[in-house]
């Protein structure tokens, strides 16, 4: 198997390296996901408690956030890129290979919002693994609640994710 030089390796898989075409596809997924996530999360440079009481900063990032924490726009950009990539890696084993970039990006956006564990055990992931991609995209609509209540912002977000998801099919 051919190994890419370190300066040409964009991402790796279990066996070593992934070619440029695959890396470019992953880059498209991450960019599409971030473009969906950012407007729905909103950017807050000061830590705050979200709708269910979790400390949050930047574009909906909850990892390692402390009360009183402040971030710069550049730090928020970096956090968003890192977290989107992390969620893509975490849900990759839960989805079939070869999904269109738009479909995968919609699922990454959903996972960013609901968590990787919830995504991987969801009907979205189960339907996708069963080959029912349209059904998996439609199942995004089921995730429109926070604290047991339907939230208008989540309804809008899920519709945007659904539209992106279906656009890849």
DSSP file (Angstrom, degrees, kcal/mol; ACC not computed):
  #  RESIDUE AA STRUCTURE BP1 BP2  ACC     N-H-->O    O-->H-N    N-H-->O    O-->H-N    TCO  KAPPA ALPHA  PHI   PSI    X-CA   Y-CA   Z-CA
    1    1 A X              0   0    0      0, 0.0     2,-0.2     0, 0.0     0, 0.0   0.000 360.0 360.0 360.0 137.6    0.0    0.0    0.0
    2    2 A X        -     0   0    0     15,-0.0     2,-0.5     1,-0.0    15,-0.2  -0.524 360.0-150.0 -76.1 136.9    1.3    3.4   -0.9
    3    3 A X        -     0   0    0     -2,-0.2     2,-0.2    13,-0.1     3,-0.1  -0.905  11.4-133.0-106.6 133.9    2.0    5.8    2.0
    4    4 A X        -     0   0    0     -2,-0.5     5,-0.1     1,-0.1    15,-0.0  -0.604  29.3-104.5 -80.8 144.8    1.7    9.5    1.5
    5    5 A X    >>  -     0   0    0     -2,-0.2     3,-1.9     1,-0.1     4,-0.9  -0.347  36.6-108.6 -61.1 152.9    4.5   11.8    2.7
    6    6 A X  G >4 S+     0   0    0      1,-0.3     3,-0.9     2,-0.2    -1,-0.1   0.869 118.9  54.7 -54.5 -40.8    3.5   13.5    5.9
    7    7 A X  G 34 S+     0   0    0      1,-0.2    -1,-0.3     3,-0.0    -2,-0.1   0.613 112.1  45.0 -72.7  -9.3    3.2   16.9    4.2
    8    8 A X  G <4 S+     0   0    0     -3,-1.9     2,-0.6     2,-0.0    -1,-0.2   0.471  87.2 103.7-107.9  -5.4    0.7   15.4    1.7
    9    9 A X    <<  +     0   0    0     -4,-0.9     3,-0.1    -3,-0.9    10,-0.1  -0.680  39.6 175.5 -83.5 119.4   -1.4   13.5    4.2
   10   10 A X        -     0   0    0     -2,-0.6     2,-0.3     8,-0.5    -1,-0.2   0.825  68.5 -15.2 -90.9 -36.8   -4.6   15.2    4.8
   11   11 A X        -     0   0    0      7,-0.4     7,-1.4     8,-0.0    -1,-0.4  -0.971  65.7-134.5-159.7 162.9   -6.2   12.6    7.1
   12   12 A X        -     0   0    0     -2,-0.3     5,-0.2     5,-0.2     2,-0.2  -0.848   7.7-159.1-124.8 160.2   -5.6    9.0    8.0
   13   13 A X    >   -     0   0    0     -2,-0.3     3,-1.2     0, 0.0     5,-0.1  -0.588  50.4 -75.8-120.7-170.9   -7.6    5.8    8.4
   14   14 A X  T 3  S+     0   0    0      1,-0.3    -2,-0.0    -2,-0.2     0, 0.0   0.797 128.5  49.9 -59.5 -29.7   -6.9    2.6   10.2
   15   15 A X  T 3  S-     0   0    0      2,-0.1    -1,-0.3     1,-0.0     2,-0.1   0.577 123.2 -91.1 -91.0  -8.7   -4.5    1.4    7.6
   16   16 A X  S <  S+     0   0    0     -3,-1.2     2,-0.3   -13,-0.0   -13,-0.1  -0.494  85.5  20.7 141.0 -73.9   -2.3    4.5    7.3
   17   17 A X        -     0   0    0     -5,-0.2     2,-0.4   -15,-0.2    -5,-0.2  -0.938  48.8-147.3-138.9 156.7   -3.3    7.1    4.8
   18   18 A X        -     0   0    0     -7,-1.4    -8,-0.5    -2,-0.3    -7,-0.4  -0.953  33.1-111.3-119.6 140.4   -6.2    8.4    2.7
   19   19 A X     >  -     0   0    0     -2,-0.4     4,-2.2   -10,-0.1     5,-0.2  -0.082  31.1-100.6 -68.3 169.7   -5.7    9.9   -0.7
   20   20 A X  H  > S+     0   0    0      1,-0.2     4,-2.9     2,-0.2     5,-0.2   0.852 119.0  57.0 -60.9 -38.2   -6.2   13.5   -1.6
   21   21 A X  H  > S+     0   0    0      2,-0.2     4,-2.1     1,-0.2    -1,-0.2   0.928 109.7  45.1 -62.3 -44.3   -9.7   12.9   -3.2
   22   22 A X  H  > S+     0   0    0      2,-0.2     4,-2.3     1,-0.2    -1,-0.2   0.912 113.5  50.5 -63.9 -42.4  -11.0   11.3    0.0
   23   23 A X  H  X S+     0   0    0     -4,-2.2     4,-2.5     1,-0.2    -2,-0.2   0.896 108.8  51.6 -63.4 -40.2   -9.4   14.2    2.0
   24   24 A X  H  X S+     0   0    0     -4,-2.9     4,-2.0     2,-0.2    -1,-0.2   0.902 109.3  50.8 -63.2 -40.1  -11.0   16.8   -0.2
   25   25 A X  H  X S+     0   0    0     -4,-2.1     4,-2.1     2,-0.2    -2,-0.2   0.899 109.9  49.6 -62.9 -40.6  -14.4   15.1    0.3
   26   26 A X  H  X S+     0   0    0     -4,-2.3     4,-2.6     2,-0.2    -2,-0.2   0.905 108.3  53.6 -64.6 -41.1  -13.9   15.2    4.1
   27   27 A X  H  X S+     0   0    0     -4,-2.5     4,-2.4     1,-0.2    -2,-0.2   0.892 108.2  50.2 -59.9 -39.7  -13.0   18.8    3.8
   28   28 A X  H  X S+     0   0    0     -4,-2.0     4,-2.7     2,-0.2     5,-0.2   0.905 109.6  51.1 -64.7 -41.4  -16.2   19.5    2.0
   29   29 A X  H  X S+     0   0    0     -4,-2.1     4,-2.7     2,-0.2    -2,-0.2   0.943 111.9  46.5 -60.1 -48.4  -18.2   17.6    4.6
   30   30 A X  H  X S+     0   0    0     -4,-2.6     4,-2.5     1,-0.2    -2,-0.2   0.900 113.7  48.1 -63.8 -41.5  -16.6   19.7    7.4
   31   31 A X  H  X S+     0   0    0     -4,-2.4     4,-2.0     2,-0.2    -1,-0.2   0.920 113.3  47.4 -65.6 -43.8  -17.1   23.0    5.6
   32   32 A X  H  X S+     0   0    0     -4,-2.7     4,-1.4     2,-0.2    -2,-0.2   0.921 113.1  48.8 -62.3 -44.1  -20.8   22.1    4.9
   33   33 A X  H  X S+     0   0    0     -4,-2.7     4,-2.8    -5,-0.2     3,-0.5   0.934 111.1  48.9 -62.8 -46.4  -21.4   21.0    8.4
   34   34 A X  H  X S+     0   0    0     -4,-2.5     4,-2.5     1,-0.2    -1,-0.2   0.873 107.5  56.3 -61.8 -36.6  -19.8   24.2    9.9
   35   35 A X  H  X S+     0   0    0     -4,-2.0     4,-0.6     1,-0.2    -1,-0.2   0.811 113.2  40.7 -66.2 -29.7  -21.9   26.3    7.5
   36   36 A X  H  X S+     0   0    0     -4,-1.4     4,-0.9    -3,-0.5    -2,-0.2   0.883 116.9  48.9 -80.9 -42.3  -25.1   24.8    8.9
   37   37 A X  H  X S+     0   0    0     -4,-2.8     4,-2.5     1,-0.2     3,-0.5   0.937 101.5  60.6 -64.7 -50.6  -24.0   24.7   12.5
   38   38 A X  H  X S+     0   0    0     -4,-2.5     4,-2.4     1,-0.2    -1,-0.2   0.871 104.7  44.4 -54.2 -50.7  -22.7   28.3   12.9
   39   39 A X  H  < S+     0   0    0     -4,-0.6    -1,-0.2     1,-0.2    -2,-0.2   0.852 117.1  46.0 -67.5 -29.9  -25.9   30.2   12.2
   40   40 A X  H  < S+     0   0    0     -4,-0.9    -1,-0.2    -3,-0.5    -2,-0.2   0.840 116.5  43.4 -80.3 -32.1  -28.1   28.0   14.3
   41   41 A X  H  < S-     0   0    0     -4,-2.5    19,-0.2    -5,-0.1    -2,-0.2   0.855  98.7-148.9 -78.2 -35.2  -25.8   27.9   17.3
   42   42 A X     <  -     0   0    0     -4,-2.4     2,-0.6    -5,-0.3    18,-0.3   0.256  20.1 -92.7  74.3 149.7  -25.0   31.7   17.2
   43   43 A X        +     0   0    0     16,-0.2     2,-0.5    -4,-0.1    16,-0.2  -0.883  41.7 175.8-106.6 121.5  -21.7   33.0   18.3
   44   44 A X  E     -A   58   0A   0     14,-1.9    14,-3.0    -2,-0.6    16,-0.1  -0.989  16.8-164.5-123.0 122.4  -21.3   34.1   21.9
   45   45 A X  E    S+     0   0A   0     -2,-0.5    26,-2.6    12,-0.2     2,-0.4   0.624  76.4  63.0 -82.6 -13.1  -17.8   35.2   23.1
   46   46 A X  E    S-B   70   0B   0     24,-0.2    24,-0.2    12,-0.1    10,-0.1  -0.919  96.0-104.3-112.6 139.5  -18.7   34.9   26.7
   47   47 A X  E     +     0   0A   0     22,-2.8     2,-0.3    -2,-0.4    21,-0.3  -0.295  48.4 167.9 -60.3 141.6  -19.7   31.7   28.4
   48   48 A X  E     -A   56   0A   0      8,-2.5     8,-3.1     6,-0.1     2,-0.5  -0.945  39.6-100.0-147.7 164.9  -23.4   31.3   29.1
   49   49 A X  E     -A   55   0A   0     -2,-0.3     6,-0.2     6,-0.2     8,-0.0  -0.808  40.1-138.1 -91.1 129.8  -25.9   28.6   30.1
   50   50 A X    >   -     0   0    0      4,-2.6     3,-2.3    -2,-0.5    -1,-0.1  -0.033  41.0 -74.5 -76.3-173.4  -27.8   27.2   27.1
   51   51 A X  T 3  S+     0   0    0      1,-0.3    -1,-0.1     2,-0.1    95,-0.1   0.730 135.8  40.5 -59.2 -25.6  -31.5   26.3   27.1
   52   52 A X  T 3  S-     0   0    0      2,-0.1    -1,-0.3     0, 0.0    -2,-0.0   0.242 124.6 -98.1-108.3  12.8  -31.0   23.2   29.2
   53   53 A X  S <  S+     0   0    0     -3,-2.3     2,-0.4     1,-0.3    -2,-0.1   0.600  73.6 141.9  90.7  12.3  -28.4   24.8   31.6
   54   54 A X        -     0   0    0      1,-0.1    -4,-2.6    -5,-0.0    -1,-0.3  -0.732  58.4-110.9 -90.5 133.6  -25.1   23.6   30.1
   55   55 A X  E     +A   49   0A   0     -2,-0.4     2,-0.3    -6,-0.2    10,-0.3  -0.456  48.6 176.1 -64.2 130.3  -22.2   26.1   30.0
   56   56 A X  E     +A   48   0A   0     -8,-3.1    -8,-2.5    -2,-0.2     2,-0.3  -0.943  14.4 178.8-139.9 151.4  -21.6   27.0   26.4
   57   57 A X  E  >  -C   61   0C   0      4,-2.1     4,-2.2    -2,-0.3   -12,-0.2  -0.960  53.2  -1.2-148.8 164.9  -19.3   29.4   24.4
   58   58 A X  E  4 S-A   44   0A   0    -14,-3.0   -14,-1.9    -2,-0.3     2,-0.8  -0.308 128.8  -2.9  58.1-122.6  -18.6   30.4   20.8
   59   59 A X  T  4 S-     0   0    0     17,-0.2    -1,-0.2   -16,-0.2   -16,-0.2  -0.431 126.8 -60.6-100.9  57.2  -20.7   28.4   18.4
   60   60 A X  T  4 S+     0   0    0     -2,-0.8     2,-0.4   -18,-0.3    -2,-0.2   0.695  85.5 159.4  78.7  18.6  -22.5   26.1   20.8
   61   61 A X  B  <  +C   57   0C   0     -4,-2.2    -4,-2.1     1,-0.1    -1,-0.2  -0.627  16.2 172.5 -81.0 129.7  -19.3   24.5   22.1
   62   62 A X    >   +     0   0    0     -2,-0.4     3,-1.0    -6,-0.2     2,-0.5   0.424  37.9 117.4-112.4  -3.7  -19.8   22.9   25.5
   63   63 A X  T 3  S-     0   0    0      1,-0.3    -2,-0.0    -6,-0.1    20,-0.0  -0.553  94.4 -17.3 -76.8 118.3  -16.4   21.2   25.9
   64   64 A X  T 3  S+     0   0    0     -2,-0.5     2,-0.3     1,-0.2    -1,-0.3   0.730  89.4 160.5  66.5  24.4  -14.4   22.4   28.8
   65   65 A X    <   -     0   0    0     -3,-1.0     2,-0.3   -10,-0.3    -1,-0.2  -0.629  19.6-165.0 -84.8 135.3  -16.4   25.7   29.2
   66   66 A X    >   -     0   0    0     -2,-0.3     3,-2.1     1,-0.0   -19,-0.2  -0.888  31.8 -93.4-117.1 148.5  -16.1   27.5   32.6
   67   67 A X  T 3  S+     0   0    0     -2,-0.3     3,-0.1     1,-0.3   -19,-0.1  -0.350 114.1  21.0 -55.7 137.1  -18.3   30.2   34.0
   68   68 A X  T 3  S+     0   0    0      1,-0.3    -1,-0.3   -21,-0.3     2,-0.0   0.365  88.8 147.8  84.4  -5.0  -16.8   33.6   33.1
   69   69 A X    <   -     0   0    0     -3,-2.1   -22,-2.8   -23,-0.1     2,-0.4  -0.356  28.6-163.7 -66.1 142.4  -14.8   32.2   30.2
   70   70 A X  B     -B   46   0B   0    -24,-0.2     2,-0.3    -3,-0.1   -24,-0.2  -0.972   4.2-168.8-127.6 142.7  -14.2   34.6   27.3
   71   71 A X        -     0   0    0    -26,-2.6     2,-0.2    -2,-0.4   -13,-0.1  -0.920  18.0-126.9-128.8 155.5  -13.1   33.7   23.8
   72   72 A X     >  -     0   0    0     -2,-0.3     4,-2.3     1,-0.1     5,-0.2  -0.572  33.5-107.7 -90.7 162.5  -11.9   35.7   20.8
   73   73 A X  H  > S+     0   0    0      1,-0.2     4,-2.4     2,-0.2     5,-0.2   0.892 122.5  52.7 -56.6 -38.7  -13.5   35.3   17.3
   74   74 A X  H  > S+     0   0    0      2,-0.2     4,-2.3     1,-0.2    -1,-0.2   0.904 108.4  49.8 -64.8 -40.2  -10.3   33.4   16.2
   75   75 A X  H  > S+     0   0    0      1,-0.2     4,-2.7     2,-0.2    -1,-0.2   0.892 110.3  51.0 -63.9 -38.4  -10.5   31.1   19.1
   76   76 A X  H  X S+     0   0    0     -4,-2.3     4,-2.7     2,-0.2   -17,-0.2   0.910 108.6  51.1 -65.4 -41.5  -14.2   30.4   18.3
   77   77 A X  H  X S+     0   0    0     -4,-2.4     4,-2.3     1,-0.2    -2,-0.2   0.933 113.0  46.2 -58.6 -45.4  -13.3   29.7   14.7
   78   78 A X  H  X S+     0   0    0     -4,-2.3     4,-2.4     2,-0.2    -2,-0.2   0.906 112.3  49.8 -65.1 -42.8  -10.6   27.2   15.9
   79   79 A X  H  X S+     0   0    0     -4,-2.7     4,-2.8     2,-0.2     5,-0.3   0.925 111.1  49.7 -61.9 -44.7  -13.0   25.6   18.4
   80   80 A X  H  X S+     0   0    0     -4,-2.7     4,-2.7     1,-0.2     5,-0.3   0.941 112.0  47.2 -61.4 -47.8  -15.7   25.1   15.7
   81   81 A X  H  X S+     0   0    0     -4,-2.3     4,-2.0    -5,-0.2    -1,-0.2   0.922 115.1  46.2 -60.1 -44.6  -13.3   23.6   13.2
   82   82 A X  H  X S+     0   0    0     -4,-2.4     4,-2.2     1,-0.2    -1,-0.2   0.910 114.6  46.2 -66.2 -42.4  -11.9   21.2   15.8
   83   83 A X  H  X S+     0   0    0     -4,-2.8     4,-2.8     2,-0.2     5,-0.2   0.890 110.9  51.7 -70.9 -38.8  -15.3   20.2   17.2
   84   84 A X  H  X S+     0   0    0     -4,-2.7     4,-2.3    -5,-0.3    -1,-0.2   0.936 112.2  47.1 -61.9 -44.7  -16.8   19.6   13.8
   85   85 A X  H  X S+     0   0    0     -4,-2.0     4,-2.3    -5,-0.3    -2,-0.2   0.901 111.6  51.7 -62.3 -40.4  -13.9   17.4   12.9
   86   86 A X  H  X S+     0   0    0     -4,-2.2     4,-2.4     1,-0.2    -2,-0.2   0.935 110.5  47.0 -62.3 -46.7  -14.2   15.5   16.2
   87   87 A X  H  X S+     0   0    0     -4,-2.8     4,-2.1     1,-0.2     5,-0.2   0.885 109.9  53.8 -64.9 -37.2  -17.9   14.9   15.7
   88   88 A X  H  X S+     0   0    0     -4,-2.3     4,-1.3    -5,-0.2    -1,-0.2   0.937 111.3  46.0 -61.1 -44.8  -17.3   13.7   12.1
   89   89 A X  H  X S+     0   0    0     -4,-2.3     4,-0.6     1,-0.2    -2,-0.2   0.905 112.1  51.7 -62.4 -41.7  -14.7   11.2   13.4
   90   90 A X  H  < S+     0   0    0     -4,-2.4     3,-0.2     1,-0.2    -1,-0.2   0.841 115.8  38.4 -68.5 -33.9  -17.0   10.0   16.3
   91   91 A X  H >< S+     0   0    0     -4,-2.1     3,-1.5     1,-0.2     4,-0.5   0.610  91.1  90.7 -93.5 -10.6  -20.0    9.3   14.1
   92   92 A X  H >< S+     0   0    0     -4,-1.3     3,-1.4     1,-0.3    -1,-0.2   0.886  86.4  50.7 -52.0 -44.7  -18.1    7.9   11.1
   93   93 A X  T 3< S+     0   0    0     -4,-0.6    -1,-0.3     1,-0.2    -2,-0.1   0.699 105.3  59.3 -68.4 -15.1  -18.3    4.3   12.5
   94   94 A X  T <  S+     0   0    0     -3,-1.5     2,-0.3    -4,-0.1    -1,-0.2   0.505 102.6  60.7 -89.1  -5.2  -22.1    4.7   12.9
   95   95 A X  S <  S-     0   0    0     -3,-1.4     2,-0.1    -4,-0.5    30,-0.1  -0.855  89.3-101.0-123.9 155.0  -22.7    5.4    9.2
   96   96 A X    >   -     0   0    0     -2,-0.3     3,-0.7    29,-0.1    -2,-0.1  -0.413  44.4-105.3 -70.4 151.6  -22.2    3.5    6.0
   97   97 A X  T 3  S+     0   0    0      1,-0.2    -1,-0.1    -2,-0.1    -4,-0.0  -0.348  98.0  38.3 -69.4 156.1  -19.2    4.4    3.9
   98   98 A X  T 3  S+     0   0    0      1,-0.2    -1,-0.2    -2,-0.0     3,-0.1   0.638  71.6 159.5  81.2  15.2  -19.7    6.4    0.7
   99   99 A X    <   -     0   0    0     -3,-0.7    -1,-0.2     1,-0.1    70,-0.0  -0.423  51.0 -98.4 -66.2 145.7  -22.4    8.7    1.9
  100  100 A X     >  -     0   0    0      1,-0.1     4,-2.6    65,-0.1     5,-0.2  -0.323  32.8-115.0 -59.8 149.6  -22.7   11.9   -0.2
  101  101 A X  H  > S+     0   0    0      1,-0.2     4,-2.7     2,-0.2     5,-0.2   0.877 114.9  52.1 -56.1 -41.5  -20.9   14.9    1.4
  102  102 A X  H  > S+     0   0    0      2,-0.2     4,-2.0     1,-0.2    -1,-0.2   0.907 111.0  46.8 -64.1 -41.7  -24.2   16.8    1.9
  103  103 A X  H  > S+     0   0    0      2,-0.2     4,-1.8     1,-0.2    -2,-0.2   0.931 114.2  46.5 -66.4 -46.9  -25.8   13.9    3.7
  104  104 A X  H  X S+     0   0    0     -4,-2.6     4,-2.3     1,-0.2    -2,-0.2   0.908 110.7  53.8 -62.3 -41.8  -22.8   13.2    5.9
  105  105 A X  H  X S+     0   0    0     -4,-2.7     4,-2.4    -5,-0.2    -1,-0.2   0.891 106.2  52.3 -61.6 -40.2  -22.6   17.0    6.7
  106  106 A X  H  X S+     0   0    0     -4,-2.0     4,-2.1     1,-0.2    -1,-0.2   0.905 110.8  47.7 -62.3 -40.5  -26.2   17.1    7.8
  107  107 A X  H  X S+     0   0    0     -4,-1.8     4,-2.5     2,-0.2    -2,-0.2   0.864 109.6  52.7 -69.4 -35.8  -25.6   14.2   10.2
  108  108 A X  H  X S+     0   0    0     -4,-2.3     4,-2.5     2,-0.2    -2,-0.2   0.918 108.9  50.8 -63.8 -42.7  -22.4   15.8   11.6
  109  109 A X  H  X S+     0   0    0     -4,-2.4     4,-1.4     2,-0.2    -2,-0.2   0.922 111.1  47.8 -60.1 -44.6  -24.5   19.0   12.3
  110  110 A X  H  X S+     0   0    0     -4,-2.1     4,-2.8     1,-0.2     5,-0.3   0.925 111.7  49.9 -62.5 -44.2  -27.1   16.9   14.1
  111  111 A X  H  X S+     0   0    0     -4,-2.5     4,-2.7     1,-0.2    -2,-0.2   0.879 105.2  57.6 -63.4 -37.8  -24.4   15.1   16.1
  112  112 A X  H  < S+     0   0    0     -4,-2.5    -1,-0.2     1,-0.2    -2,-0.2   0.865 115.2  38.7 -57.5 -36.1  -22.8   18.4   17.1
  113  113 A X  H  < S+     0   0    0     -4,-1.4    -2,-0.2    -3,-0.3    -1,-0.2   0.870 129.5  26.2 -84.6 -40.4  -26.1   19.4   18.6
  114  114 A X  H  < S-     0   0    0     -4,-2.8     4,-0.3     1,-0.2    -3,-0.2   0.598 112.3-104.8-103.5 -12.9  -27.3   16.1   20.2
  115  115 A X     X  -     0   0    0     -4,-2.7     4,-2.2    -5,-0.3    -1,-0.2   0.038  25.5 -93.5  99.5 149.2  -24.0   14.4   20.9
  116  116 A X  H  > S+     0   0    0      2,-0.2     4,-3.1     1,-0.2     5,-0.2   0.887 121.8  52.6 -65.3 -41.3  -22.3   11.5   19.1
  117  117 A X  H  > S+     0   0    0      2,-0.2     4,-1.5     1,-0.2    -1,-0.2   0.934 111.4  45.8 -62.2 -46.6  -23.7    8.9   21.4
  118  118 A X  H  4 S+     0   0    0     -4,-0.3     4,-0.3     1,-0.2    -1,-0.2   0.908 114.6  49.4 -62.8 -41.3  -27.3   10.0   20.9
  119  119 A X  H >< S+     0   0    0     -4,-2.2     3,-1.8     1,-0.2     6,-0.7   0.953 108.9  51.1 -62.6 -48.2  -26.7   10.2   17.2
  120  120 A X  H 3< S+     0   0    0     -4,-3.1    -1,-0.2     1,-0.3    -2,-0.2   0.764 114.7  43.2 -65.1 -24.7  -25.1    6.8   16.9
  121  121 A X  T 3< S+     0   0    0     -4,-1.5    -1,-0.3    -5,-0.2    -2,-0.2   0.346  98.1 106.9 -98.2   6.7  -28.1    5.2   18.8
  122  122 A X  S <> S-     0   0    0     -3,-1.8     4,-2.2    -4,-0.3     5,-0.1  -0.297  83.6-113.3 -84.0 165.9  -30.7    7.2   16.8
  123  123 A X  H  > S+     0   0    0      2,-0.2     4,-2.6     1,-0.2     5,-0.3   0.765 115.4  65.0 -65.9 -25.6  -33.1    6.1   14.1
  124  124 A X  H  > S+     0   0    0      2,-0.2     4,-2.2    15,-0.2    -1,-0.2   0.970 107.8  38.3 -59.6 -52.8  -31.1    8.4   11.8
  125  125 A X  H  > S+     0   0    0     -6,-0.7     4,-2.7     2,-0.2     5,-0.2   0.908 116.3  52.0 -66.7 -42.3  -28.0    6.2   12.1
  126  126 A X  H  X S+     0   0    0     -4,-2.2     4,-1.6     1,-0.2    -1,-0.2   0.928 112.2  45.7 -60.8 -45.0  -30.0    2.9   12.1
  127  127 A X  H  <>S+     0   0    0     -4,-2.6     5,-2.5     2,-0.2     4,-0.3   0.905 112.3  51.1 -65.9 -40.8  -31.9    3.9    9.0
  128  128 A X  H ><5S+     0   0    0     -4,-2.2     3,-1.5    -5,-0.3    -2,-0.2   0.932 110.0  49.2 -61.9 -45.0  -28.7    5.0    7.2
  129  129 A X  H 3<5S+     0   0    0     -4,-2.7    -1,-0.2     1,-0.3    -2,-0.2   0.821 108.2  54.9 -64.0 -29.7  -26.9    1.7    8.1
  130  130 A X  T 3<5S-     0   0    0     -4,-1.6    -1,-0.3    -5,-0.2    -2,-0.2   0.489 122.4-107.6 -81.5  -2.6  -29.9   -0.2    6.8
  131  131 A X  T < 5S+     0   0    0     -3,-1.5     2,-1.3    -4,-0.3     3,-0.2   0.485  83.7 125.6  91.1   2.8  -29.6    1.6    3.4
  132  132 A X     >< +     0   0    0     -5,-2.5     4,-2.1     1,-0.2     5,-0.1  -0.618  23.8 160.3 -94.2  74.9  -32.7    3.8    4.0
  133  133 A X  H  > S+     0   0    0     -2,-1.3     4,-2.4     2,-0.2    -1,-0.2   0.888  72.1  52.0 -67.8 -39.4  -31.0    7.2    3.4
  134  134 A X  H  > S+     0   0    0     -3,-0.2     4,-2.4     1,-0.2    -1,-0.2   0.935 111.7  47.6 -61.3 -44.7  -34.2    9.1    2.7
  135  135 A X  H  > S+     0   0    0      2,-0.2     4,-1.9     1,-0.2    -2,-0.2   0.866 109.5  53.7 -63.0 -36.6  -35.7    7.7    5.9
  136  136 A X  H  < S+     0   0    0     -4,-2.1     4,-0.5     2,-0.2    -1,-0.2   0.912 109.7  47.7 -63.8 -42.3  -32.5    8.7    7.8
  137  137 A X  H >< S+     0   0    0     -4,-2.4     3,-1.2     1,-0.2     4,-0.3   0.911 111.3  50.6 -64.3 -42.1  -32.8   12.2    6.5
  138  138 A X  H >< S+     0   0    0     -4,-2.4     3,-1.5     1,-0.2     4,-0.2   0.840  99.8  65.6 -64.5 -32.6  -36.5   12.4    7.4
  139  139 A X  G >< S+     0   0    0     -4,-1.9     3,-1.5     1,-0.3     4,-0.3   0.673  81.1  79.3 -66.9 -16.2  -35.7   11.1   10.9
  140  140 A X  G X  S+     0   0    0     -3,-1.2     3,-1.8    -4,-0.5    -1,-0.3   0.873  82.8  65.6 -55.4 -35.9  -33.8   14.4   11.6
  141  141 A X  G <  S+     0   0    0     -3,-1.5    -1,-0.3    -4,-0.3     3,-0.2   0.720  87.2  68.9 -61.1 -21.8  -37.1   16.0   12.2
  142  142 A X  G <  S+     0   0    0     -3,-1.5     2,-1.0    -4,-0.2    -1,-0.3   0.701  85.2  71.9 -71.1 -17.9  -37.7   13.9   15.3
  143  143 A X    <   +     0   0    0     -3,-1.8    -1,-0.2    -4,-0.3    15,-0.1  -0.480  59.8 116.0 -99.5  62.5  -34.9   15.7   17.1
  144  144 A X        +     0   0    0     -2,-1.0     7,-2.5    -3,-0.2     2,-0.3   0.134  51.7  91.0-116.6  18.2  -36.7   19.0   17.7
  145  145 A X  E     -D  150   0D   0      5,-0.3     2,-0.4    -3,-0.2     5,-0.2  -0.865  44.1-173.6-120.5 150.3  -36.9   19.1   21.5
  146  146 A X  E >  S-D  149   0D   0      3,-2.4     3,-1.6    -2,-0.3     8,-0.0  -0.987  84.8  -0.5-135.9 130.2  -34.8   20.5   24.4
  147  147 A X  T 3  S-     0   0    0     -2,-0.4     3,-0.1     1,-0.3    -1,-0.1   0.808 132.3 -60.1  60.3  28.9  -35.8   19.7   27.9
  148  148 A X  T 3  S+     0   0    0      1,-0.2     2,-0.4     0, 0.0    -1,-0.3   0.427 115.7 108.9  82.1  -1.1  -38.8   17.8   26.6
  149  149 A X  E <  S-D  146   0D   0     -3,-1.6    -3,-2.4     0, 0.0     2,-0.2  -0.885  75.9-112.3-112.6 139.4  -40.3   20.8   24.8
  150  150 A X  E     -D  145   0D   0     -2,-0.4     2,-0.5    -5,-0.2    -5,-0.3  -0.513  34.3-154.5 -64.6 131.4  -40.4   21.5   21.0
  151  151 A X    >>  -     0   0    0     -7,-2.5     4,-2.2    -2,-0.2     3,-0.6  -0.953  13.7-143.6-116.1 124.6  -38.1   24.4   20.3
  152  152 A X  H 3> S+     0   0    0     -2,-0.5     4,-2.3     1,-0.3     5,-0.2   0.867 101.9  54.1 -54.8 -40.9  -38.8   26.6   17.3
  153  153 A X  H 3> S+     0   0    0      1,-0.2     4,-2.3     2,-0.2    -1,-0.3   0.864 108.7  48.8 -63.4 -35.9  -35.1   27.0   16.6
  154  154 A X  H <> S+     0   0    0     -3,-0.6     4,-2.8   -10,-0.2    -1,-0.2   0.858 108.0  54.5 -71.9 -34.5  -34.5   23.2   16.6
  155  155 A X  H  X S+     0   0    0     -4,-2.2     4,-1.9   -11,-0.3    -2,-0.2   0.944 112.1  44.3 -61.0 -46.5  -37.5   22.8   14.2
  156  156 A X  H  X S+     0   0    0     -4,-2.3     4,-2.1     2,-0.2    -2,-0.2   0.911 113.8  50.4 -64.5 -42.2  -35.8   25.3   11.8
  157  157 A X  H  X S+     0   0    0     -4,-2.3     4,-2.7     1,-0.2     5,-0.2   0.940 110.0  49.1 -61.9 -47.1  -32.4   23.7   12.3
  158  158 A X  H  X S+     0   0    0     -4,-2.8     4,-2.7     1,-0.2    -1,-0.2   0.856 109.4  52.8 -63.9 -34.6  -33.7   20.2   11.6
  159  159 A X  H  X S+     0   0    0     -4,-1.9     4,-2.5    -5,-0.2    -1,-0.2   0.912 110.9  47.0 -65.6 -40.9  -35.5   21.4    8.5
  160  160 A X  H  X S+     0   0    0     -4,-2.1     4,-2.3     2,-0.2    -2,-0.2   0.917 114.3  47.0 -65.7 -42.9  -32.2   22.9    7.2
  161  161 A X  H  X S+     0   0    0     -4,-2.7     4,-3.0     2,-0.2    -2,-0.2   0.909 112.0  51.1 -64.3 -41.6  -30.3   19.7    8.0
  162  162 A X  H  X S+     0   0    0     -4,-2.7     4,-2.9     2,-0.2     5,-0.2   0.928 109.8  49.4 -60.8 -45.9  -33.0   17.6    6.4
  163  163 A X  H  X S+     0   0    0     -4,-2.5     4,-1.7     1,-0.2    -1,-0.2   0.921 114.1  45.4 -61.1 -44.1  -32.9   19.8    3.2
  164  164 A X  H  X S+     0   0    0     -4,-2.3     4,-0.7     2,-0.2    -2,-0.2   0.930 112.9  51.4 -62.9 -45.0  -29.0   19.5    3.1
  165  165 A X  H >< S+     0   0    0     -4,-3.0     3,-1.0     1,-0.2     4,-0.3   0.929 112.8  44.0 -57.4 -49.3  -29.3   15.7    3.8
  166  166 A X  H >< S+     0   0    0     -4,-2.9     3,-1.6     1,-0.2    -1,-0.2   0.789 101.1  69.0 -69.5 -27.9  -31.8   15.1    1.0
  167  167 A X  H 3< S+     0   0    0     -4,-1.7    -1,-0.2     1,-0.3    -2,-0.2   0.736  96.0  56.1 -65.4 -20.0  -29.8   17.3   -1.5
  168  168 A X  T <<        0   0    0     -3,-1.0    -1,-0.3    -4,-0.7    -2,-0.2   0.593 360.0 360.0 -84.5 -10.7  -27.1   14.7   -1.5
  169  169 A X    <         0   0    0     -3,-1.6    -1,-0.2    -4,-0.3    -2,-0.2   0.456 360.0 360.0 -90.0 360.0  -29.4   11.9   -2.6
